[in-house]
Amino acid sequence: VCSHGGEAVPLPRARAPRLSSRCLLAVGALLVFSAVYFLLLSPSPPRPVAGPLPNPSSATTSFVASLDRFLDSPHRPAASSAAPGDLDAAIRREEEARLYGDPRGAWPAPLRVYVYEMPRKFTYDLLRLFRDSYRDTTNLTSNGSPVHRLIEQHSIDYWLWADLIAPESQRLLKNVIRVEQQEEADIFYVPFFTTISYFLLEKQECKALYREALKWVTDQPAWQRSEGRDHVIPVHHPWSFKSVRRFVKKAIWLLPDMDSTGNWYKPGQVYLEKDVILPYVPNVDLCDYKCVSETQSKRSTLLFFRGRLKRNAGGKIRSKLVTELQSIEDIIIEEGSAGAKGKVAAQTGMRKSLFCLNPAGDTPSSARLFDAIVSGCIPVIISDELELPFEGILDYSKIALFVSSTDAVQPGWLVKYLRGIDAQRVREMQSNLLKYSRHFLYSSPAQPLGPEDLTWRMDCWQAGEHQVAYSAVAARGQRIKKRMHM
């Protein structure tokens, strides 16, 4: 079986030939013995399970607060080495030792990541630029959203990198480790802050930095060996790294969605078999158990939406929904953008509502979905092209409602549908939102089963009859190595 959406899906089996009863008994005994022997020798990797949230005081979820602490702490580069002269031979030796050594130390093993030590202008200097200008700028994007708020939404590059380079004694994640030798690596992480550079540098300065970063990365022996297929590049904002993307399209991209409309990513640049979708960083504060208990009786709004009411591409459905829903008494549909006041208004509205509307924007996804999840407001997703983060691990049907665009714009259909959901189902989904929130809260230190952790895990991979949790990125790195040694 393979887990999909939280349910066990049986794999097709070939028809077996008929055997005598004596043969069946002998075969059955042998299978039982083999299974017991296998289970005794094989480690059992943990599966993501919904459980209590970690103690909020044990981790920092604020990007600015975490960044202040990160930049004020001394960071010593790891004693990483350059690639050996014959990287293929070195990797072959490492893999043979791993695969044919002690069977108790074989798969599944932690994902081994080599983190490049890039020049500071691609890393620390950009983080300092963000911190030093954070409170002084009033710069807005074309849609009225504060630039620094957008950077926070897409700051997955910071959270992943900060965890990977932290001293091992301070890290809580055990399924991913940083290695110091390139030949030991499953994958290579490129710590370039593509979103900060896009928004905070002048246009030509940004393009020049992109070209420099591209040359630096593509000059690396490991990149040239695999053409970047085992390299991870965070390009979480749909505009980031855009001018040079075509030169790195074989790498693993960390994305907010697939955007099958073609407006943001060119055909052939992104696809599920290659790339990884990560959640936005929520704009609002977590509504924890105490908060949910206090707001439970105050959720008098049936459906809430606050954001830009007119969007392009797939987001055109928003204007149709506004026309359909805006005049209904217990539904709030209002114009708004990110920012300090916008955060307060969105957070207050979501905590007073049973359901939160999540239509497509310029891209199929938006940060609003994750704001709703951590607010205890059941998302109503109206985005026919949306691919969600960690779908092979998390069952979104337990925390969200999915409505087709065709149904949603039918007069009266959506309101009738929401009013028809019984109270017991609402309570179950609200309870599940509390449990699932941990999967969408980036933090320092990164928490087990948080988004940093799930980034490195896979849907599943088959080892004979046994289902093993592993990392999608790790499995991709291993497949690349095996193909290159065939």
N, C-alpha and C positions, 0 to 999 in steps of 0.2 A: 504494500500500500504506500501511497505517497500523500502527505498532508497537504491539503489545499483549502485555504479559507477556514482552517480549524477543524475540518472534517476529514475522515479517512476515506480516500478514494481508491477502490481496488484496481489493480492493474490487470489487464487481460492475460489469461493463462492459456497455454497450449493444451490441446486435448491429450491426455495420457493414455498409453496402451493398457489393456486389461491385464491384471496379474492374478495368480492363484492366491487363495487365502493364506497359505503358508509363506509365500513370498511377501505378501503384504505385512504379515506379522514381523518377519525378519527386517524388512525395510523400515517399518515403523520403529522398531527397537533401536536400529542404527541411527535413525533421525533424532530420536529423543536423546540418545547418548551424545550425538554430535552437537545438538543445540545446547545441552548443559555445559559441555566442554567449551563451546564458543562463548557462552555468556560468562563463564568463570574467567576467561582470558581477556574478554573485550571490555574496555571502559564504556560507561554509559554517559554520553554527553547530555547536558541539561537542555531541556526544551523551554522556550519562553512560555511562562504561565502568568496569568493575571493574578496578582496578589496585592498585599497592602503596599501603599506608597512608602518609599524610604523616608526617613526622618528629614523634613525640609531643612532643618538646621545643620545637617551634615554635609550639605552641598550648596554651591552657589549657582543659581540659574540665571542671574542677571549678567548679560554680556559685558556691560560697562564695568560692573564691580569685579567680575572675574578677570577682565582685561587689565584693570588697574593692578591687581595682585600679581598677575602674570608678568607684566612689564617691569614691575618693581622688584621682582625676584631675579637673582642671578641665574643665567642659563648657560650651562657649559655644553658645548657641542659633544655629541657622543664620539667615542673613539672609532668612528667608522672608517673603513678602508676604501681605497679606490678599487675598481674592478680588477681582478687578476688578468694577466695577459691572455689566458685562454679561458674566458668565462664559460663557454659551453662545457669544457672538460671539468671545470670546478663544480658547476651545477650538476653535471652527471654523477660525479662522485658523491656529492651531498645527497642527491635523490636516491641513489642506490643504497647508501647507508641507512637512509630513512625507511625505504620500502622493504629492504631485505634484512634489516637488523632484527633486534628483539621484537617479536610480534606484539608484545604488550605495550610497546612504545610507538606502535604504528597508528594509522588513522583511527579516529579523527584527532589530529594534533592541532595546537593553536595556529592560527594564521600568522605567518611570519612576514612582517612588513619592513622594508628598508626605506627609511625616510631620508630623502636627499637633504644635504646641508647646502641650501642655496644661498647666494649672496644676500646680505641683509636688506638690500633695496627691494627685494621681492617678498620679504617676510616682516621682520621687526620694524623696519622703517615705515611700512604701510600701516601697521598696527598703531605705531606712535602717531602717525598722521591722523588717523581716525580719532584716537583719544584726545590729542591736543586741540582738535578743531570741533569736537563733539558739541560742546555747549555754546560755541561762538557762532556757528553757522546758522543762517536762516534759509539756506539753499533748498529749493523745492524742485521736484521733477515736473515734467509737463502735465502730469495729472494732479498736481497739488500735494503730493506726499513728501514729507521731509526726507531728504537724502539719507541721513544717518539712520532713520527708522528703517528704511529699506535695506540698508546694509546689515542692520541687526537681524532682520527677517531672514537674510540669506547668509548668516555668519557660520554656517556649518563647517566651512574651511578652518575657522579658528577652533571650534570645539573639538574636532577630530585631531587636528595637529597638536593642540595643547595636551590632549590625553596621550598621544603617541610618544611625545618627547618628554613627558613627566618622568621623574625618577621612578623606577620600578617599585620601590617601597611605598610610593604614594598612590599607585594605580590600583583600582579595584577590578578592572576587566582582565580576565584570564584567557579568553578565547582569541586574543590578538596580542602579539608581542612584537617589540621592535628588535631587529637584528642589526649587528654591526658589520657583517660581511655580506657583500652583494650576492655571493653564490648561495647563501643560506635563505635568501628571500623568496617568498611566493609571489609577492607583488612589490611595486615601488610606488611610494607616495610623493607627489609633487606639491610642496607647500607654498604655492603662489596665490596671493590674495587677489584674485581676478576681479571681484566685485568692488572692493575698496578702491582699487586703482581706476576702475571704470568711472566711478562716481566722484572721486575726490581729486583726480588729476585733470589737467587740461587735455582736450581731445588728442592733440598731436603728441603730447608727452605720454599719454596713456598708450597710444598705438606704438610709440617707440619702445616703451617698456615691455609691451606684449611681444614685440619682435625680439628683444633681448632675451626674454624668458624662453621664447620658442627656441632660439639658437642654443641657449645654455642646456636646455633639456634634451634636445635632439642630438646634441654633441656627445651625450653620455653613452658609453659603450653598451650599457644594458638596454637603452632605448634602441640603438642601432641594431642590436641583436634580435629584438622582437618587433621592431617598428612600433613600439609603444603599447603592444597588446597587453602587457602585464603592468602597465603604469596607470595610476589613478590620478585624475585631474578634477578638482572641484570647480565646476562651472555652474553654480547653482542659480545665479540670476540669468534670465534668458538673453540679456544683452552682453554679459561678460565674456571676454576672450573672443568676441565675435570675429574680429578681423583676421585671426590666424587659426580659427577652428579647423579649417579644411586640412591643415597640415598635421593635426593630431586626432583625426577622426577614428583611428583604430584603437585609441586608448579607452580606458574605462572612465566614463564621465559620471560625476555625481550631480544629479539633476533634480529640479522640483517636479517635473512631469515629462512626458514624452512629446507633447505638443504635435500631434499628428496633423494639425492644420497646415504645417509648413511655414507659418509666419515667423517663427523664431529659430528653428533648426532646419537646415537643408535636408532633403531626402538622402538617406544613407549615412547621415551623421550620427543619429541616435536610434537605438532600438533596444528592446527589453533583454535580448540575449547578451548584450554587451554592457549596458549601463545600469546604474543603480539610482532609484528614486528615493530622495530623502525628504522628510517633512520640513516645512518652514519652522523657524523659531517663533513661538507664539508671541503676540504683541501684548497680551493681557496676563495678569497674575493667575496662578493656579487657585482654583476654588477647591480646597481640600475637604476632608470629612467634616470638620467643624463648620466651614463655609456652606457646604451643601445642606447640612442639617439646619442652619440658620435661614437659608434662602428657600428651602423646600416649600413652605406654605406661602411664599411671596411670589411664586412664578405664575403671575396672572396673565401674562402675554402669551398668546398661542404661538405666534411666529414672529421672529425678529430678524431684521436685516439693516445693517448700517454700512455704507460704502459708496463707491461711485455708481450712480444709477445708469450711466451710459458707458458702454464699453465697445471695443472693436471685436472683429472676428467672432469666435464662439460666444463672446459675452453679450452679443446683441439681444440675447433672450432676456437680459435684465430689464430692458425698457418694456418688453411685453409683460413681464411679471409685475412691474410697477403698475401698469395700467389695470391689471387684473386684481391686485391685492391691496392697493394703497388706501382704499376707502373703507375697508372692513375694520370694525371697531376694535377687536382684540388682536390686531396685527399691526406691527410697527415696521414701516419701510421708510428709511430716511437717508438723505445724502450725507456723506461724511468722508474724511480721509484720515490717514494716520497722523500721529503727533500726540503731545501730552493730553490735550483736551479730547482728542479723538479716542485715545486709549480709555480714558475715564468713561466716556459716553458708551463706547462699545462694551466695556466690561460690565457697567451697570445694566445695560439693556440685556445682555446675554444672561446675567444672573437672575433676571426677572422673567425669563422666558422658558417655555417648555421645549420649543423647537427653534432652531436657527437656520435660516435660509442660506444655502451655499451654491449659488449659480456660478457657471463658468465666467471668467473674466477675459482679459486679452489672451490669456493662456487657459488651459483647462482647469488649472488649480489656482488656489489663493491661500494666503495665510489665515484667512477667516475660518477655514475648516478646523484648524488646530486651535484657534482661539475658542471656538465653540466647544471642542472636546475638553479642554482644560477648564472651561467655565461650567461644565455640567449641563450644557444645553445640547439637546439631541440634534445633530446635523441633518438637514434635509438636502441631499446632494442632487443638484440638477446640472449635470455635465456629462454628456453622452460619450465624451472622448477621454474621460479622466482615468489615469492609472495612479493608484495609491501607493504610498510607501509601505514596504514590508507585507505586501498582500499575501505572499506565500506563508507568512507566519501568523498574521493577525486576521481575525474574522471580523470584518467591518460591519457585517449584518447585525452584530450584537450591539453596536453603538450608533449606527447611522441608518437613515432611510434613503433609498435610491429611487429617484423619480425620473422618468424619461422627459425630455423637453416637450415632446408631443403632448403627453398627458398634462404636464404642469401648466400649459397655457390655455387649456380648455376651460371655458367659463365655469367657475364654481368647483372644478374637479379637485384641486389641491386642498382647498379649505375643507371640503367634505371628507376627503381622505384623512386629513390630520385629526379632525373631530371624531372620526370613527375608530381611532386607535384606543384600545381599552386601557384603563388606568394601570392594570397589572403589567402590561407590556412596557408602558412608560417608566414605571418604577424599576423594572428589570434593566432597561437600557440606561437609566440614570445611574444605577449601581455599577453597571459595566463601564460607564464613562469614568467613574472614580478609579477603577482598577486599571483601565487602559491608559490613563493620563501619563503614567510613568514612562510609556513608550515614546512620548513626544516631548519630553522635557530634557533639553540639553543642559549639562551641568558640569561643574568642576568641583571635585573629581567626577569623572564620568561614572554613572551608576550601572550596575548589572541590569540588563533588560531595558536600559534607556536607549535613545536613538543611536548614540555612538556604538553601543554594543550590537544592536540589531543590524547596523550597517554592514558589519562583517560576517553576519550569519546568512545562511542560504534558506531557500524554501525547503529543499530536502535533496539528498542524493542517495541512490540505491547501492547497497553493498549486499548482493545476493538477495536473500529474503528479508534483510534487516534494514530498517529505516534509520538513518543517522542524521542528526542535525549538524549542519556544517555551513560554512560561509559561501555565499554565491561568488564573492570575489575570489576566495581561496580556491574554489572548485575551478573557476576560470583560469587562475594562475597555474594550477596543476595540469589542466588540459593543454595549455599552451606549452608547458615544458615537455609533456609527453609527445605532443605532435612534433616538436623540434628535435626530439631524440629518436624518432622513428626512422 
